[in-house]
Amino acid sequence: MDALVPFVSGWMANFLKNKDAFTRRIESIQDKGDGNFTISYKDGRAAECLILPDTQELLQALDREKHYIICLLNSRKSLDFLIANWKSLIDFRSMTIYFVNPLSQLEKKWIISPYTHNRICDDASLKLGLNSMFETVEATDEESLKARLK
């Protein structure tokens, strides 16, 4: 495993812990050893956090009944995946997708829950809205981020 996945995984785990500082709903975070981790909540729920998954195989590997936090780089490739697979992603009631660039000079992330977003937006403005959110974070890709980490 190269340095990118552990870097993004650590950044994401810290972000989620900080986000939980006031509500204190997280009971524990268990590292799976591959960069992914499981978050256990005090109310008995759990969420699988997948860091930089292969988007080609992502949808086939997921269970629609589980809660997922998907962490993708804020890249054009990731945005294109979201747009191309929107109709499949809206079937996951408990999925949140984070588009991140921890080294961005702008915002560091934008977040979307396709199921919820689909219920409040219209199809005609979907692509424009997603592009607008994408532009709030500096775009990156694996190669660029790896080079900046060296």
C-alpha positions as CSV (number, residue, x, y, z in Angstrom):
1,M,0.0,0.0,0.0
2,D,1.4,3.4,-1.0
3,A,1.5,6.4,1.3
4,L,-1.7,8.0,-0.2
5,V,-4.3,5.6,1.4
6,P,-2.9,5.8,5.0
7,F,-2.6,9.6,4.7
8,V,-6.2,10.1,3.5
9,S,-7.4,7.4,6.0
10,G,-5.8,9.2,8.9
11,W,-7.1,12.6,7.7
12,M,-10.6,11.2,7.3
13,A,-10.6,9.5,10.8
14,N,-9.4,12.7,12.4
15,F,-12.0,14.7,10.5
16,L,-14.8,12.4,11.7
17,K,-13.6,12.4,15.3
18,N,-13.5,16.2,15.3
19,K,-16.9,16.4,13.7
20,D,-18.2,14.2,16.6
21,A,-16.5,16.3,19.3
22,F,-19.8,17.8,20.6
23,T,-22.3,15.0,20.0
24,R,-19.9,12.2,21.1
25,R,-21.8,9.5,19.3
26,I,-18.7,7.6,18.1
27,E,-17.8,4.8,20.5
28,S,-14.8,3.5,18.6
29,I,-13.0,3.4,15.2
30,Q,-11.5,0.1,14.2
31,D,-8.8,0.1,11.6
32,K,-9.1,-2.8,9.1
33,G,-5.4,-2.6,8.2
34,D,-6.0,-1.7,4.5
35,G,-6.8,1.9,5.1
36,N,-10.5,1.3,5.6
37,F,-12.1,1.4,9.0
38,T,-15.3,0.7,10.9
39,I,-17.0,3.3,13.1
40,S,-19.1,2.0,16.0
41,Y,-21.6,4.3,17.4
42,K,-22.9,4.3,21.0
43,D,-26.5,3.6,19.8
44,G,-25.3,0.2,18.3
45,R,-25.1,1.3,14.7
46,A,-21.9,0.9,12.6
47,A,-20.6,2.5,9.5
48,E,-18.0,1.1,7.1
49,C,-15.6,3.8,5.9
50,L,-14.1,3.0,2.6
51,I,-11.0,5.0,1.7
52,L,-10.3,5.6,-2.0
53,P,-12.1,2.5,-3.2
54,D,-11.8,1.3,-6.8
55,T,-14.9,3.0,-8.2
56,Q,-15.1,0.3,-11.0
57,E,-15.9,-2.4,-8.5
58,L,-17.5,-0.3,-5.7
59,L,-21.2,-0.8,-6.4
60,Q,-21.0,-4.6,-6.8
61,A,-19.2,-5.0,-3.4
62,L,-21.7,-3.0,-1.3
63,D,-24.7,-4.2,0.7
64,R,-27.7,-1.8,0.4
65,E,-28.6,-2.4,4.1
66,K,-25.3,-1.2,5.6
67,H,-24.2,2.3,6.4
68,Y,-21.3,3.4,4.3
69,I,-19.0,6.4,4.3
70,I,-17.1,6.5,1.0
71,C,-14.1,8.8,0.8
72,L,-13.0,9.7,-2.7
73,L,-10.4,12.2,-3.9
74,N,-12.0,15.4,-5.3
75,S,-11.0,14.5,-8.9
76,R,-12.9,14.8,-12.1
77,K,-12.8,11.0,-12.4
78,S,-14.6,10.7,-9.0
79,L,-17.2,13.3,-10.0
80,D,-17.8,11.5,-13.3
81,F,-18.3,8.3,-11.4
82,L,-20.9,10.0,-9.2
83,I,-22.8,11.4,-12.2
84,A,-22.6,8.2,-14.2
85,N,-23.8,6.0,-11.3
86,W,-26.3,8.4,-9.7
87,K,-29.3,6.2,-10.4
88,S,-27.6,3.2,-8.6
89,L,-26.2,5.3,-5.7
90,I,-29.6,6.7,-4.8
91,D,-30.7,3.2,-3.8
92,F,-28.3,3.3,-0.8
93,R,-30.3,5.0,2.0
94,S,-27.3,5.1,4.4
95,M,-24.4,6.2,2.2
96,T,-22.5,9.4,2.5
97,I,-19.8,10.3,0.0
98,Y,-16.9,12.6,0.9
99,F,-14.9,14.2,-1.9
100,V,-11.7,15.3,-0.3
101,N,-8.4,17.0,-0.9
102,P,-6.6,17.3,2.4
103,L,-4.0,19.6,0.9
104,S,-6.5,22.0,-0.8
105,Q,-6.0,25.7,-0.3
106,L,-9.8,26.1,-0.5
107,E,-12.2,23.9,1.4
108,K,-10.9,20.4,2.2
109,K,-14.1,18.4,1.4
110,W,-17.6,18.4,0.1
111,I,-20.2,15.8,1.2
112,I,-23.2,14.3,-0.4
113,S,-25.8,11.6,0.5
114,P,-27.2,10.6,-2.9
115,Y,-30.4,9.1,-1.5
116,T,-31.3,12.3,0.4
117,H,-30.0,14.7,-2.2
118,N,-32.1,13.0,-4.9
119,R,-35.2,13.6,-2.8
120,I,-34.7,17.4,-2.6
121,C,-33.2,18.2,-6.0
122,D,-34.5,18.0,-9.5
123,D,-32.9,16.0,-12.3
124,A,-32.5,19.1,-14.5
125,S,-30.1,20.8,-12.1
126,L,-28.3,17.8,-10.7
127,K,-25.2,18.0,-12.9
128,L,-24.8,21.8,-12.4
129,G,-25.2,21.4,-8.6
130,L,-22.7,18.6,-8.4
131,N,-20.2,20.6,-10.4
132,S,-20.7,23.6,-8.2
133,M,-20.0,21.6,-5.1
134,F,-17.0,20.0,-6.8
135,E,-15.5,23.4,-7.5
136,T,-15.5,24.4,-3.8
137,V,-12.5,22.1,-3.2
138,E,-9.3,22.2,-5.2
139,A,-9.4,19.3,-7.7
140,T,-6.7,16.7,-7.4
141,D,-5.9,13.2,-8.5
142,E,-3.8,10.3,-7.1
143,E,-0.6,11.3,-8.9
144,S,-0.8,15.0,-7.9
145,L,-1.5,14.2,-4.3
146,K,1.2,11.6,-4.1
147,A,3.8,14.1,-5.5
148,R,2.8,16.7,-2.9
149,L,3.2,14.1,-0.1
150,K,6.8,13.4,-1.0
